[in-house]
Amino acid sequence: MLHDGPAVEHLSASAYRVPTDPPGGDATLTWDATTLVLAEVTAGGRSGIGWTYGSPATTHVITGELAPLLTGHDAFDVPGANDVMSRAVRNTGRPGIAAGGISAVDNALWDLKARLLGLPLARLLGAARREVAVYGSGGLTTYDDEQLVQQLGDWGEQGIDRVKIKIGESWGSREPRDLDRVRRARRVMGDDKELYVDANGGYTRKQAVRVGAAMTEFGVTWFEEPVSSDDLAGLCEVRAAVRADVAAGEYGYDLPYFARMITAGAVDCLQADATRCGGITVWLRAAAVAEAHGLHISAHCAPHMHAHAAAAVPNIRHLEWFHDHVRIENVLFHGSLDPRGGTVAPGASGEPGHGLEWNQQAAEPHRTN
């Protein structure tokens, strides 16, 4: 017999702006700070936390539009809450800020449910594996050669043997530097490590094919967003022409987005981001769609938010250990995971939920609202 869980009593949100170290940049964007939006939900004397990365305006969506909907809702009924939130923002516009808010709240509800039941989140979701592979992600276009080499060396010292750097600098206008950085990364890493690149949609179709062919010499096996992820025909064209796996999907804000990308034949590995797509609820569904089509899924950024969900799907390829988010999550939370050896073990400590606790003292100087 099913039993109702405790009712949601309160939902709050706050935003924290953390400066970069140093300024960040990729093919199409530069930034000097990253904002984390925290959602906290309480029920039954326990609290759960979830987060997204995005505009501070996301807090107003959470407190103004989502909180009234969820007050009194069964805290165990997380997919039901996700559906209520998704339907309510129809006219507000679900993609973008609203999707970020829904994602943060959904993630917090899963953490809350696991804490109420006294279970690590991976166990609640049903773990398919004890460890999840990670890849070091960074190599920003704003780094000089010394910074790039230092970061690659740091990952190597941690035993992380998969790494990704950014290319496509200045909307693809600096091809020689892109290829020089790939060459340098391979030389630093040696021949026995996996090398990935991310163009963030900065290239044209033929340019991406040309760069992809040139990178074959350096053993690149992952070519992320060689063209815009909105250009499914372009992704297909590049995928057919290059040896590296083509990956995309980080800008998916709902499940149909992933279905369109997969059925178009646009990717070899699907990416999805639980801080954007609608939270862990939708992320797991995206993983199932990928599995049904014989594809792996890779968790995009926010590694501590994804780790337990990643452990719960059989077709996970890896978790993005993104430098900027790792740095922020190590500062703002207690209980960070250890990627040494190239894997993390979510739930191994036995702590309930996702195992992280908010560090209010460290976070307060960065608060924006």
C-alpha positions as CSV (number, residue, x, y, z in Angstrom):
1,M,0.0,0.0,0.0
2,L,1.3,3.5,-0.9
3,H,1.5,6.1,1.8
4,D,1.6,9.8,1.5
5,G,4.8,11.5,2.5
6,P,5.1,14.7,4.6
7,A,3.8,17.9,3.0
8,V,6.1,20.5,1.6
9,E,6.2,23.3,4.2
10,H,8.5,25.9,2.7
11,L,10.5,26.6,-0.5
12,S,13.1,29.4,-0.6
13,A,15.8,30.5,-3.1
14,S,19.0,32.6,-3.0
15,A,21.7,33.5,-5.5
16,Y,25.5,33.6,-5.1
17,R,27.9,35.2,-7.6
18,V,31.4,33.8,-7.4
19,P,34.2,35.5,-9.4
20,T,36.2,33.3,-11.8
21,D,39.9,32.5,-11.5
22,P,41.0,33.9,-14.0
23,P,38.3,35.2,-16.3
24,G,36.7,32.5,-18.4
25,G,36.0,32.1,-22.0
26,D,35.0,29.7,-24.7
27,A,34.3,30.0,-28.4
28,T,31.3,32.3,-28.1
29,L,31.2,33.8,-24.6
30,T,33.4,35.3,-21.9
31,W,32.6,35.7,-18.2
32,D,34.2,36.9,-15.0
33,A,31.8,35.4,-12.5
34,T,29.4,32.5,-12.2
35,T,26.1,32.6,-10.4
36,L,24.7,29.6,-8.4
37,V,21.0,29.7,-7.6
38,L,20.2,27.6,-4.5
39,A,16.7,26.1,-3.8
40,E,15.9,24.8,-0.4
41,V,12.7,22.9,0.4
42,T,11.5,21.7,3.8
43,A,9.1,18.9,4.9
44,G,8.8,16.6,7.8
45,G,11.5,18.4,9.8
46,R,14.2,17.9,7.1
47,S,15.5,20.1,4.3
48,G,16.7,19.3,0.8
49,I,18.9,21.5,-1.4
50,G,19.3,21.7,-5.2
51,W,20.8,24.3,-7.5
52,T,21.2,25.6,-11.0
53,Y,23.7,27.9,-12.6
54,G,22.2,31.0,-14.3
55,S,20.6,34.4,-13.8
56,P,19.8,35.6,-10.3
57,A,16.4,36.3,-11.7
58,T,15.8,32.5,-11.3
59,T,15.2,33.1,-7.6
60,H,12.0,35.2,-8.4
61,V,10.6,32.3,-10.5
62,I,11.2,29.9,-7.6
63,T,9.8,32.0,-4.8
64,G,7.1,33.9,-6.9
65,E,5.7,31.2,-9.1
66,L,6.8,27.7,-7.9
67,A,6.7,28.0,-4.1
68,P,2.9,28.7,-4.0
69,L,2.3,25.6,-6.2
70,L,4.4,23.2,-4.0
71,T,3.3,24.3,-0.5
72,G,1.3,21.3,0.8
73,H,2.5,19.0,-2.0
74,D,3.5,15.4,-1.1
75,A,7.3,15.6,-0.7
76,F,7.6,12.0,-1.9
77,D,5.8,12.8,-5.2
78,V,8.7,14.4,-7.0
79,P,7.7,13.6,-10.6
80,G,4.2,14.9,-9.8
81,A,5.7,18.2,-8.5
82,N,7.8,18.4,-11.6
83,D,4.7,18.1,-13.8
84,V,2.8,20.7,-11.8
85,M,5.7,23.2,-12.1
86,S,6.2,22.5,-15.8
87,R,2.5,23.1,-16.6
88,A,2.3,26.3,-14.6
89,V,5.0,28.1,-16.5
90,R,3.4,27.5,-19.9
91,N,2.7,31.2,-20.5
92,T,5.8,32.4,-18.7
93,G,8.0,30.4,-21.0
94,R,9.5,27.2,-19.9
95,P,12.9,27.3,-21.6
96,G,15.7,29.3,-20.0
97,I,15.2,30.9,-16.6
98,A,11.9,29.0,-15.7
99,A,13.5,25.7,-16.6
100,G,16.5,26.5,-14.4
101,G,14.1,27.3,-11.5
102,I,12.2,24.0,-12.0
103,S,15.5,22.1,-12.2
104,A,16.8,23.6,-9.0
105,V,13.6,22.8,-7.1
106,D,13.3,19.3,-8.6
107,N,16.9,18.5,-7.5
108,A,16.1,19.8,-4.0
109,L,13.0,17.6,-3.8
110,W,15.0,14.5,-4.7
111,D,17.6,15.4,-2.1
112,L,14.8,16.0,0.5
113,K,13.0,12.7,-0.3
114,A,16.3,10.7,0.1
115,R,17.0,12.5,3.4
116,L,13.5,11.8,4.7
117,L,14.0,8.1,3.9
118,G,17.6,8.1,5.3
119,L,19.1,6.9,2.0
120,P,21.9,8.1,-0.3
121,L,20.2,9.5,-3.4
122,A,21.9,6.9,-5.7
123,R,20.3,4.1,-3.6
124,L,16.9,5.7,-3.7
125,L,17.1,6.1,-7.5
126,G,18.5,2.6,-7.8
127,A,22.2,2.5,-8.4
128,A,23.4,0.8,-11.6
129,R,27.1,1.2,-10.6
130,R,29.2,2.1,-7.6
131,E,31.5,4.5,-9.4
132,V,31.1,7.0,-12.2
133,A,33.9,8.0,-14.6
134,V,34.8,11.7,-14.7
135,Y,36.7,13.8,-17.2
136,G,38.6,16.9,-16.5
137,S,37.0,19.9,-18.2
138,G,38.4,23.3,-18.6
139,G,41.2,24.4,-21.0
140,L,39.3,27.7,-21.5
141,T,40.3,29.9,-24.5
142,T,41.3,32.7,-22.2
143,Y,44.1,30.5,-20.7
144,D,47.6,31.1,-21.8
145,D,49.9,28.2,-22.5
146,E,51.2,28.1,-19.0
147,Q,47.7,28.0,-17.4
148,L,46.6,25.3,-19.9
149,V,49.7,23.1,-19.1
150,Q,49.2,23.6,-15.3
151,Q,45.6,22.5,-15.4
152,L,46.3,19.5,-17.5
153,G,49.1,18.6,-15.1
154,D,46.8,18.9,-12.1
155,W,44.3,16.5,-13.6
156,G,47.1,14.1,-14.4
157,E,48.3,14.2,-10.8
158,Q,44.8,13.2,-9.7
159,G,44.8,10.2,-12.1
160,I,42.1,11.7,-14.4
161,D,42.9,10.3,-17.8
162,R,40.2,12.0,-19.8
163,V,40.4,15.7,-20.4
164,K,38.6,18.4,-22.5
165,I,39.7,21.8,-23.7
166,K,37.8,24.6,-25.4
167,I,38.4,25.4,-29.0
168,G,36.6,27.5,-31.7
169,E,38.0,30.7,-30.1
170,S,36.4,34.0,-31.2
171,W,33.6,32.3,-33.2
172,G,36.1,30.1,-35.0
173,S,38.3,32.9,-36.2
174,R,41.5,31.5,-34.7
175,E,41.9,28.0,-36.1
176,P,45.7,28.0,-35.9
177,R,45.6,28.7,-32.2
178,D,42.9,26.1,-31.7
179,L,45.0,23.4,-33.3
180,D,48.1,24.5,-31.5
181,R,46.4,24.2,-28.2
182,V,45.1,20.7,-29.1
183,R,48.7,19.8,-30.1
184,R,50.0,21.1,-26.9
185,A,47.4,19.3,-24.8
186,R,48.3,16.0,-26.5
187,R,52.0,16.5,-25.9
188,V,51.4,17.3,-22.2
189,M,49.1,14.4,-21.6
190,G,51.0,11.7,-23.5
191,D,49.5,9.2,-25.9
192,D,47.6,7.0,-23.4
193,K,45.0,9.6,-22.3
194,E,41.6,10.5,-23.9
195,L,41.5,14.0,-25.4
196,Y,38.3,15.8,-25.9
197,V,37.5,19.3,-27.4
198,D,34.5,21.6,-27.1
199,A,33.8,24.2,-29.8
200,N,30.6,25.6,-28.1
201,G,29.0,25.9,-31.5
202,G,31.7,28.4,-32.7
203,Y,32.4,26.8,-36.1
204,T,30.6,26.7,-39.4
205,R,29.8,23.2,-40.8
206,K,32.6,22.9,-43.3
207,Q,35.0,24.6,-40.8
208,A,34.1,22.0,-38.2
209,V,34.7,19.2,-40.7
210,R,38.1,20.7,-41.6
211,V,39.2,21.1,-38.0
212,G,37.9,17.7,-37.1
213,A,40.0,16.1,-39.8
214,A,43.1,18.0,-38.6
215,M,42.6,16.9,-35.1
216,T,42.7,13.2,-36.1
217,E,46.5,13.5,-35.9
218,F,46.2,14.2,-32.2
219,G,43.8,11.4,-31.3
220,V,40.8,13.5,-30.4
221,T,37.9,11.2,-29.7
222,W,35.2,13.7,-28.6
223,F,34.1,16.7,-30.6
224,E,31.5,18.7,-28.6
225,E,29.1,21.1,-30.3
226,P,31.2,21.5,-33.4
227,V,28.4,23.7,-34.7
228,S,25.4,25.1,-32.9
229,S,23.3,22.5,-31.1
230,D,20.3,24.2,-32.8
231,D,21.7,23.1,-36.2
232,L,20.8,19.4,-36.2
233,A,21.4,19.0,-39.9
234,G,24.9,20.5,-39.3
235,L,25.7,18.2,-36.5
236,C,24.7,15.3,-38.7
237,E,26.9,16.5,-41.5
238,V,29.9,16.9,-39.2
239,R,29.2,13.5,-37.5
240,A,29.3,11.8,-40.8
241,A,32.6,13.4,-41.8
242,V,34.8,13.1,-38.6
243,R,36.2,10.2,-36.7
244,A,35.6,11.7,-33.2
245,D,32.3,11.2,-31.4
246,V,30.0,14.2,-31.8
247,A,28.3,15.2,-28.6
248,A,25.7,17.9,-27.8
249,G,22.6,18.4,-25.7
250,E,23.6,20.7,-22.8
251,Y,21.1,23.3,-23.9
252,G,18.1,21.0,-23.7
253,Y,15.3,22.5,-21.6
254,D,12.8,19.7,-22.0
255,L,12.5,16.0,-23.0
256,P,11.3,16.6,-26.6
257,Y,14.5,18.5,-27.3
258,F,16.6,15.4,-26.6
259,A,14.2,13.2,-28.6
260,R,14.6,15.5,-31.7
261,M,18.4,15.5,-31.4
262,I,18.6,11.7,-31.1
263,T,16.1,10.8,-33.8
264,A,17.8,13.3,-36.2
265,G,21.0,11.2,-35.8
266,A,22.9,14.3,-34.7
267,V,25.0,12.8,-31.9
268,D,27.1,9.8,-30.9
269,C,26.7,10.6,-27.2
270,L,23.9,12.7,-25.7
271,Q,24.6,15.4,-23.1
272,A,22.0,16.6,-20.6
273,D,22.2,19.0,-17.7
274,A,20.0,18.4,-14.7
275,T,20.3,22.1,-13.7
276,R,18.6,23.1,-17.0
277,C,16.5,20.3,-18.4
278,G,13.9,20.0,-15.6
279,G,16.0,18.4,-12.9
280,I,16.9,14.9,-12.1
281,T,13.4,13.8,-13.0
282,V,13.8,14.8,-16.7
283,W,17.5,13.9,-16.8
284,L,16.7,10.3,-16.0
285,R,14.1,10.3,-18.8
286,A,16.6,11.7,-21.2
287,A,19.0,8.9,-20.3
288,A,16.3,6.4,-21.0
289,V,15.5,7.9,-24.4
290,A,19.3,7.7,-25.2
291,E,19.5,4.1,-24.0
292,A,16.5,3.1,-26.2
293,H,18.5,4.4,-29.2
294,G,21.7,2.6,-28.2
295,L,23.4,5.8,-27.1
296,H,25.4,6.8,-24.0
297,I,24.6,9.9,-22.0
298,S,27.1,12.2,-20.4
299,A,26.3,14.5,-17.5
300,H,27.0,18.2,-18.4
301,C,28.7,20.3,-15.7
302,A,27.5,20.7,-12.1
303,P,29.2,17.4,-11.2
304,H,28.0,17.1,-7.6
305,M,24.4,17.7,-8.7
306,H,24.7,14.9,-11.3
307,A,26.8,12.3,-9.6
308,H,24.0,10.2,-7.9
309,A,21.7,10.3,-10.9
310,A,24.7,9.3,-13.2
311,A,25.2,6.3,-11.0
312,A,21.6,5.2,-11.5
313,V,21.7,4.8,-15.3
314,P,23.3,1.9,-17.1
315,N,24.3,4.0,-20.2
316,I,26.3,6.7,-18.4
317,R,29.5,7.4,-20.2
318,H,31.0,10.0,-17.8
319,L,30.5,13.0,-15.6
320,E,32.0,16.4,-16.6
321,W,34.4,17.5,-13.9
322,F,34.1,21.2,-15.0
323,H,36.8,23.3,-13.3
324,D,34.6,26.4,-12.7
325,H,31.7,24.4,-11.1
326,V,34.0,22.1,-9.2
327,R,35.8,25.2,-7.7
328,I,32.5,26.7,-6.7
329,E,30.9,23.6,-5.3
330,N,34.1,22.8,-3.2
331,V,33.8,26.3,-1.7
332,L,30.0,26.5,-1.1
333,F,29.3,22.9,0.1
334,H,30.7,20.5,2.6
335,G,31.1,16.9,1.5
336,S,32.6,17.2,-2.0
337,L,33.5,14.1,-3.9
338,D,37.0,12.9,-4.7
339,P,37.8,12.4,-8.4
340,R,41.3,10.8,-7.8
341,G,41.8,7.8,-10.0
342,G,39.3,9.2,-12.6
343,T,36.1,8.2,-10.9
344,V,33.8,9.3,-8.1
345,A,31.7,7.1,-5.8
346,P,28.4,8.9,-4.9
347,G,26.7,7.5,-1.8
348,A,29.8,5.6,-0.6
349,S,29.9,7.6,2.6
350,G,26.3,6.5,3.4
351,E,25.2,10.1,4.0
352,P,21.5,10.6,3.0
353,G,20.5,12.6,-0.1
354,H,23.3,13.8,-2.3
355,G,25.6,14.0,0.7
356,L,26.3,17.8,0.5
357,E,25.7,20.4,3.2
358,W,25.5,24.1,2.5
359,N,28.4,26.2,3.8
360,Q,26.5,29.4,4.7
361,Q,29.6,31.1,6.1
362,A,31.6,30.6,2.9
363,A,28.6,31.5,0.8
364,E,27.4,34.7,2.5
365,P,30.0,37.1,1.0
366,H,28.9,36.0,-2.5
367,R,25.1,36.4,-1.9
368,T,23.3,38.7,-4.3
369,N,19.8,38.7,-2.9
